[in-house]
Amino acid sequence: MVLFASHGLFGKLLKMANMIFTSDEIDELDLQLLDALQRNARSTFAELGSLVGLKAPAVHDRVKRLEQRGYIQNYSAQLDGKRLGLHLTAFVSCYTSPDCNYDEFTRALGEMPEVCEVHSVAGEETFVCKVVTRSTQHLDDLLARLKGMPGMARTRTTIVLTTPYDRGGITVKS
């Protein structure tokens, strides 16, 4: 992750530092491979090799090592929700009751197809969920189901109007 410091109110942002450090386990070439795979997981080992100056077999070995060590969790495609009819994104804050069974609660959230992410957070709410729905009516139906869950005290919903920036991953190189 790259940190920024403001130079005056709404001033120019200055890059401060890269948060990911190399070590005995991961080096600069590994970071370049992670960055390239994060942008296009369908890259061939030969394509990756041309980016980092290695032959395809050496890239294959490095990628396999990164997978085995857990740096790469999985490979996936980024879908366009709007083209699939999911026109509304919202963040739902879940305030749980004292008798909430967190394991059952998060399992139930994960089984709802509208719920994309569940984050356990510090603050008044216990969880924040990113959800996608077809419409405000669909969101209202989802909220009714959420409010009926055992352990749910109340919810607070923030509807996303636009997403002017989405990094789409972790910054691994400056």
C-alpha positions in Angstrom: 0.0 0.0 0.0 1.3 3.5 -0.8 0.8 6.1 1.8 0.1 9.7 0.9 0.6 12.9 2.9 -1.4 16.0 2.1 0.5 19.2 1.3 -2.0 21.8 2.5 -5.8 21.5 2.4 -6.7 19.7 -0.8 -3.1 20.3 -1.8 -0.9 18.1 -3.9 -0.6 14.6 -2.6 3.0 13.4 -2.0 3.9 9.7 -2.2 5.5 8.7 1.1 6.4 5.0 1.2 5.5 1.6 -0.1 4.0 -0.5 2.8 5.2 -3.9 1.4 8.7 -4.8 2.2 10.9 -7.5 0.7 12.3 -10.2 2.9 14.0 -13.6 2.8 10.6 -15.0 1.7 9.6 -12.4 -0.9 11.7 -10.2 -3.1 11.2 -7.4 -5.6 10.7 -9.8 -8.6 8.0 -11.6 -6.5 6.3 -8.3 -5.9 6.4 -7.5 -9.6 4.9 -10.9 -10.4 2.1 -10.4 -7.8 1.3 -6.9 -9.2 1.1 -8.3 -12.8 -1.0 -11.3 -11.8 -3.3 -9.1 -9.8 -3.9 -6.9 -12.9 -4.3 -9.9 -15.2 -4.4 -13.4 -13.7 -4.6 -14.9 -17.2 -1.0 -13.8 -18.1 1.1 -16.6 -19.3 4.4 -17.4 -17.6 6.2 -16.2 -20.8 4.3 -12.9 -20.6 5.2 -12.5 -16.9 8.8 -13.4 -17.7 9.1 -10.6 -20.2 7.9 -8.2 -17.6 10.4 -9.3 -14.9 13.3 -10.5 -17.1 13.0 -14.2 -16.4 12.4 -17.3 -18.5 8.9 -18.9 -18.2 10.1 -21.9 -16.1 11.7 -19.6 -13.5 8.4 -17.6 -13.4 6.4 -20.8 -13.0 8.6 -21.8 -10.1 8.2 -18.4 -8.4 4.4 -18.3 -8.9 4.0 -21.8 -7.5 6.1 -20.8 -4.5 4.0 -17.7 -4.0 0.8 -19.9 -4.2 2.2 -22.4 -1.7 3.2 -19.7 0.8 -0.3 -18.2 0.6 0.6 -14.9 -1.1 -1.8 -15.8 -3.9 -5.1 -17.0 -2.5 -7.0 -17.7 -5.7 -7.6 -16.5 -9.3 -10.8 -14.9 -10.3 -12.6 -12.8 -12.9 -14.0 -9.4 -12.0 -17.6 -9.3 -13.2 -19.6 -6.3 -14.2 -22.5 -6.3 -11.8 -24.5 -3.7 -13.8 -24.3 -5.8 -17.0 -25.6 -8.7 -14.9 -28.6 -6.5 -13.7 -27.2 -5.7 -10.2 -27.5 -1.9 -10.4 -27.3 -1.0 -6.7 -24.4 -1.4 -4.3 -24.7 -0.6 -0.7 -22.9 -1.0 2.6 -25.0 -2.4 5.4 -23.8 -1.9 9.0 -25.0 -4.7 11.2 -25.5 -4.0 14.9 -25.8 -7.3 16.8 -27.5 -8.1 20.0 -25.6 -9.4 23.1 -26.9 -12.9 22.5 -25.5 -13.1 18.9 -23.7 -16.3 17.9 -21.0 -14.7 15.6 -20.1 -17.9 13.8 -23.7 -18.7 12.9 -24.4 -15.0 12.1 -21.5 -14.7 9.7 -22.3 -18.1 8.1 -25.9 -16.9 7.5 -24.6 -13.6 6.0 -22.3 -15.6 3.7 -25.2 -17.7 2.4 -27.1 -14.6 1.2 -26.3 -14.2 -2.5 -26.5 -10.4 -2.3 -23.7 -10.2 0.3 -20.3 -9.8 -1.4 -18.1 -9.1 1.7 -18.5 -9.2 5.4 -16.1 -7.2 7.6 -15.8 -7.5 11.4 -15.2 -3.9 12.5 -14.3 -1.7 15.5 -17.0 0.8 16.4 -20.6 0.7 17.2 -21.6 -1.8 14.6 -20.2 -5.3 14.7 -20.1 -6.0 10.9 -20.2 -4.0 7.7 -21.4 -5.9 4.6 -21.0 -4.9 1.0 -24.1 -5.9 -0.9 -25.3 -5.8 -4.5 -29.0 -5.8 -5.5 -31.1 -5.3 -8.6 -33.0 -2.3 -7.2 -34.1 -0.4 -4.1 -37.0 -2.9 -3.7 -34.6 -5.8 -3.8 -32.4 -4.0 -1.2 -35.5 -3.5 0.9 -36.3 -7.2 0.7 -32.7 -8.0 1.7 -32.8 -5.6 4.7 -36.0 -7.3 5.9 -34.3 -10.7 5.7 -31.3 -9.3 7.6 -33.4 -7.7 10.3 -35.1 -11.1 10.9 -31.8 -12.9 11.5 -31.2 -14.2 15.0 -28.7 -11.9 16.7 -29.4 -8.8 14.6 -30.4 -5.8 16.7 -30.6 -3.2 13.8 -29.0 -2.2 10.5 -27.9 1.1 8.9 -27.5 1.2 5.2 -25.4 3.5 2.9 -26.2 3.3 -0.8 -23.4 3.9 -3.2 -24.1 6.6 -5.8 -20.9 6.2 -7.8 -17.5 4.6 -7.3 -15.0 7.2 -8.7 -12.1 5.0 -7.7 -11.6 1.3 -7.2 -8.0 0.1 -6.9 -9.1 -3.5 -7.6 -6.4 -5.0 -5.4 -3.4 -4.2 -3.2 -0.6 -1.8 -4.3 2.5 -4.1 -4.2 5.0 -1.8 -5.8 5.5 2.0 -5.9 
